[in-house]
């Protein structure tokens, strides 16, 4: 037989992050405990609201299966002493199985003779096993911070007020935090507080829904989004969707209701991003646009109850009005000072105590921009726009608005620059040079902004690595991993052939006057390895790991070139790749001991030459020419096609010819050929890494 299991932990109001943490952790905790109990089951799904965490297990076996298994114990030489008497190891093993030592036997294995015994247990009913197990699950739910209350010694995210534990329609007696479980839950705090009995585990979700609690997270999310869209339509507009706000509001309510509020249209003179961030950052409100995409003086608030929506609206409107009034004051005050005049104040903003102020950083970025521009072959017009943007790119850090809303850095700089008559191309650099801000954010769209983005990140990476500020484990307080990924994503997105080593050297030179701990060589080597790890992770999101590793091993200094080679290699038939890998692995092993120099035609060092050897020499001459031409044009599919066609010729050569011939001249010539074959092909990829 099978039943549905329900555990609900009722609490005082949990923070939103605690609800998410509990819902994420419960399924794995329950699965692990049920595996220990040998209880088979179906889907395990967690649910939660600010006042409860719950987990339901479908098709849970109501009884353990009987157990009859052979258990391997300690080696016989350890289990018995020289006189054949059982040692403590044998006695402990027997006790563990509930047997006498005489009930054990010996068994020969590949590792020698071992003591064995049979464990036989009658399966117990789930109802007898689950109470203690569920109590343990409650105690293991992780929270960022836990608290104790009353005189109890149990710690939990918030005080526990009730427990529900049911197996089907039957109550389980679970005890946790001084509370004994039953079937009584509570509904919505204001709309249906309860108490309410839960008839069975199967009816739990539907029962709570009747009492204004949407305990299923997915259902609550769908309901909230549907009601937001409906409210936006009723307000004459379209919802501005925001995944962050959806998740933030999701764990703040038990039944999502939406209240529509508004603000004085005069505030629409503020930049749109300011209005949306005021609503989002302080109040977690959604914005609304009209059909033409223009922001409306409306907002949508997700609330836990809308019994008196007019009261809620009036209160929310007052808060929004005050917040927007502050923002308007900041904006108008900031506009009174030209952005360029704020640069002097950056000298008072510390970038890093070893690397100077933000003003120092801007100077280094300005030095680096033309160097990177030349390396990338960008035109003078792009470099000049980038330089003008770099000069202003950090100036908004000392504005009132960014001081109040730090997430608007860059955005406000662009807004102020445009309002003060700076060209649109230069102004865009200020906001775009921060891109990509995260995994879901695209790289800077304009070449000038992308150039400044690279200069900014290389300055940070080189400076930090040169003073020993290297990420360790999960610790990365300066977000250097994100900076490196920003460089790589920008280069790949633009298709720029940038040498990381050259960029690192230029950024190091720009730090003249700064006392650094590591020289340019040490800094370059550490950073190249750091970039290589990040590039591998990026490319493995779309390509097989072996293809990526083979191309990275060949050369990892130019990320876009690595990506082109890896994508071309990944498209080759896996069987062909594996065959080439095996053949070139043998060539690579032989080439390790080969002398330098060019091989000559086999007929020049031996009177008799096998036809396969002549064929290999001729095929390699054609291959070298094809690979060289393809490498110059970045036509890697053609180069790899030529290498794939060459692999069988090399394979036949190994079958027919002994490379390590007795004649030293012949042997040396063949070794030189192996070295040149390996060198030519390894410029594209280390094919030996493709072998199994």
Buried (B, 14 or more C-beta within 10 A) or exposed (E): EBBBBBBBBBBBEBBBEBBBBBBEBBBEBBBEBBEEBBBEBEEBBBBBBBBBBBBBBBEBBBBBEEEEEEEEBBBBEBBBEEEEEBBEBBEEBBEEBEBEBEEBEEBEEEEEEBBBBBEEBEBBEBBEBBBBBBBEBBEEBEBEEEEEBEEEEBEBBBBBBBBBBBBBBEBBBBBBBEBEBBBBBBBBBEBBEBEBEBEBBBBBBEBBBEBBBBBBBEEBBEBBBEBBBEBBEEBEBBBBEBEEBBEBBBBBBBBBBBBBBBBEEEBBEBBBBBBBBBBBBBBBBBBBBEEEEEBBBBBBBBBBBBEEBEEBBEEBBEBBBEBBEBBBEBBEEBBEBBBBEBBEBBEEEEBBEBBBBBBBBBBBBBBBBBBBBEBBEBEEEBBBBBBBBBBBBBBBBBBBBBBBBEEBBBBBBBBBBBBBEBEEBBBBBBBBBBBBEEEEEEBBEBBBBBBBBBBBBBBBBBBBBBBEBBBEEEEBEBEBBBBBBBBBBBBBBBEBBBBBBBBBBBBBBBBEEBEBEBEBEEBBBBBBEBBBEBBBEBBBEEBBEBBBBBBBBBBBBBBBBBBBBBBBBBEBEEEBBBBBBBBBBBBBEBBEEBEEEEBEBBEEBBEEBBEBBEBBBEBBEEBBEBBEEBBEEBBBBBBBBBBBBBBBBBBBBBEEBEBEBEEEEBBBBBBBBBBBBBEBBBBBBBBBBBBE
